[in-house]
């Protein structure tokens, strides 16, 4: 069972947490009347993505692709869908840099997760439930799914707060 906790936290989840926390702090600093709804929104979108069953042997690639494309569109990222193998879309997102003469960086991840043995889960594997301590329970929450969301939200934060030149 995959779960996010202080004992088994991955660097990716830690980055997502800190980005969410940073966004919450910056939002509160810019708008004292705002609550933590912005960071809650990020967590909610992460949960939405975790709720898409991409478990083998029948991953729902199109639903996952549609989710990533909708998030990319909201962030004004260029996108392209390629299908070398029928029913297995590949999503390419482009984040143009300020200097097109510089080399590109490729960020790569996959959508599918290993099969689920439901009887071994205390929480529904695609429920993305959060417990009272803030642990999120879902298949893929510490693997490919979190990496894809991190890529998107890093772009969001960089775009909003200009971390990079």
Backbone torsions as a table, in degrees:
resi	resn	phi	psi	omega
1	UNK	NA	130.2	177.0
2	UNK	-91.2	134.2	176.1
3	UNK	-152.7	148.3	-179.8
4	UNK	-94.1	120.2	177.1
5	UNK	-148.8	170.4	-179.0
6	UNK	-64.1	-24.6	-178.8
7	UNK	-83.7	-26.8	-175.1
8	UNK	-126.1	30.0	-177.2
9	UNK	-75.1	138.4	179.4
10	UNK	-97.6	160.8	177.2
11	UNK	-57.6	-36.2	-179.8
12	UNK	-64.2	-45.5	179.1
13	UNK	-66.4	-37.6	178.0
14	UNK	-61.5	-43.4	177.7
15	UNK	-62.0	-44.3	179.1
16	UNK	-60.4	-42.8	179.4
17	UNK	-61.8	-48.1	-178.4
18	UNK	-67.1	-36.8	175.5
19	UNK	-63.2	-42.0	178.1
20	UNK	-63.2	-44.2	179.2
21	UNK	-63.9	-44.3	178.9
22	UNK	-61.3	-44.2	178.8
23	UNK	-60.6	-42.9	179.2
24	UNK	-61.3	-43.2	-179.9
25	UNK	-66.1	-46.5	-179.4
26	UNK	-64.5	-39.0	178.5
27	UNK	-64.8	-44.1	179.2
28	UNK	-64.5	-37.0	179.5
29	UNK	-67.1	-36.5	-179.5
30	UNK	-82.0	-21.0	-177.6
31	UNK	-145.8	89.0	-174.6
32	UNK	-57.2	-23.9	-179.0
33	UNK	-83.2	-7.3	-178.1
34	UNK	-78.1	156.2	177.4
35	UNK	-105.1	-163.4	178.7
36	UNK	-87.2	23.0	-177.9
37	UNK	-62.9	-29.4	179.2
38	UNK	-66.6	-47.5	178.0
39	UNK	-67.7	-33.9	175.3
40	UNK	-62.2	-36.0	178.6
41	UNK	-64.3	-39.8	178.3
42	UNK	-64.2	-45.7	178.2
43	UNK	-63.1	-40.9	179.1
44	UNK	-61.0	-43.4	179.1
45	UNK	-66.1	-37.3	175.3
46	UNK	-61.0	-44.7	177.9
47	UNK	-61.7	-42.3	178.6
48	UNK	-56.8	-44.4	-178.8
49	UNK	-67.6	-40.5	178.4
50	UNK	-63.7	-25.3	-178.2
51	UNK	-77.2	-9.6	176.7
52	UNK	-82.1	120.5	-179.0
53	UNK	-76.3	109.9	175.5
54	UNK	-114.7	26.0	-178.5
55	UNK	-73.5	139.0	172.7
56	UNK	-69.8	148.7	13.4
57	UNK	-93.0	-0.2	-177.6
58	UNK	-128.2	65.8	-178.6
59	UNK	-67.3	144.8	178.3
60	UNK	-89.1	74.2	-175.7
61	UNK	-60.8	-40.7	-175.3
62	UNK	-67.7	-39.5	177.9
63	UNK	-64.7	-42.0	177.9
64	UNK	-64.8	-42.9	179.3
65	UNK	-63.0	-43.5	178.7
66	UNK	-60.7	-39.3	178.9
67	UNK	-63.7	-49.3	-179.8
68	UNK	-61.0	-42.4	179.7
69	UNK	-64.1	-38.9	179.1
70	UNK	-66.9	-38.4	177.5
71	UNK	-67.6	-41.5	179.1
72	UNK	-63.5	-40.8	179.0
73	UNK	-62.7	-41.6	179.0
74	UNK	-63.2	-25.1	179.7
75	UNK	-97.0	6.5	-180.0
76	UNK	61.3	33.7	175.5
77	UNK	-88.0	142.7	174.4
78	UNK	-73.5	144.0	-179.6
79	UNK	-138.2	156.4	176.7
80	UNK	-148.2	138.7	176.5
81	UNK	-111.9	128.7	179.2
82	UNK	-122.9	144.0	178.8
83	UNK	-133.0	89.8	177.4
84	UNK	-72.6	-35.1	177.9
85	UNK	-116.7	130.4	-177.4
86	UNK	-53.9	133.9	178.2
87	UNK	69.7	18.3	177.1
88	UNK	-131.4	77.2	-176.9
89	UNK	-69.6	145.1	173.2
90	UNK	-113.2	128.8	-178.9
91	UNK	-103.7	127.2	174.1
92	UNK	-111.8	126.5	176.4
93	UNK	-115.9	139.2	-178.9
94	UNK	-119.5	126.9	176.5
95	UNK	-115.7	92.4	-176.5
96	UNK	-62.1	137.1	176.4
97	UNK	-85.0	177.9	-179.9
98	UNK	-79.8	-23.8	-178.7
99	UNK	-125.1	104.1	-177.3
100	UNK	-67.4	-10.6	178.5
101	UNK	-80.3	-14.9	179.5
102	UNK	-78.0	154.9	178.8
103	UNK	-67.1	155.5	179.3
104	UNK	-86.4	161.4	174.0
105	UNK	-121.9	132.9	178.1
106	UNK	-105.0	123.6	173.5
107	UNK	-106.5	127.0	-171.1
108	UNK	-128.3	142.3	176.3
109	UNK	-155.8	171.1	176.6
110	UNK	-123.8	161.4	-173.7
111	UNK	-97.8	-36.8	-172.4
112	UNK	-75.5	155.3	178.0
113	UNK	-126.4	165.1	-179.0
114	UNK	-66.7	158.0	-179.7
115	UNK	-57.3	155.9	-177.3
116	UNK	-105.4	133.4	170.3
117	UNK	-104.7	92.7	-170.5
118	UNK	-54.2	-36.8	-178.1
119	UNK	-66.3	-11.4	179.1
120	UNK	-98.0	5.3	-178.3
121	UNK	-108.0	134.0	175.0
122	UNK	-82.6	-22.1	178.4
123	UNK	-124.1	154.1	177.0
124	UNK	-57.9	129.0	-174.2
125	UNK	-62.6	-20.7	176.5
126	UNK	-118.9	25.3	178.6
127	UNK	-85.9	-26.4	-178.7
128	UNK	52.6	43.1	-178.9
129	UNK	-76.4	144.0	176.3
130	UNK	-108.3	128.0	179.0
131	UNK	-87.9	-177.8	-175.2
132	UNK	-65.9	-18.0	177.9
133	UNK	-95.5	0.5	179.3
134	UNK	90.2	7.0	176.4
135	UNK	-73.8	135.3	176.3
136	UNK	-103.9	127.2	-179.5
137	UNK	-107.2	116.1	177.3
138	UNK	-171.2	148.8	174.8
139	UNK	-65.9	130.1	178.5
140	UNK	89.2	-0.2	-175.1
141	UNK	-67.2	-19.3	178.3
142	UNK	-116.8	12.0	-176.1
143	UNK	-126.3	-130.3	-172.3
144	UNK	-58.0	-38.7	-176.4
145	UNK	-62.7	-43.8	-179.2
146	UNK	-68.6	-34.0	-179.6
147	UNK	-63.5	-44.0	-179.5
148	UNK	-63.4	-41.9	178.9
149	UNK	-66.4	-38.2	177.7
150	UNK	-59.9	-44.3	178.8
151	UNK	-56.4	-47.2	-177.9
152	UNK	-66.0	-44.7	-176.0
153	UNK	-75.1	-26.2	173.2
154	UNK	-63.5	-42.7	177.8
155	UNK	-59.9	-43.2	179.0
156	UNK	-58.3	-48.9	-178.2
157	UNK	-66.6	-41.1	179.4
158	UNK	-63.0	-42.6	-179.4
159	UNK	-64.4	-40.3	-178.0
160	UNK	-75.6	-36.7	-170.0
161	UNK	-122.4	6.5	174.3
162	UNK	48.5	60.9	177.6
163	UNK	-70.4	-27.5	-172.2
164	UNK	-120.2	152.0	171.5
165	UNK	-112.7	NA	NA
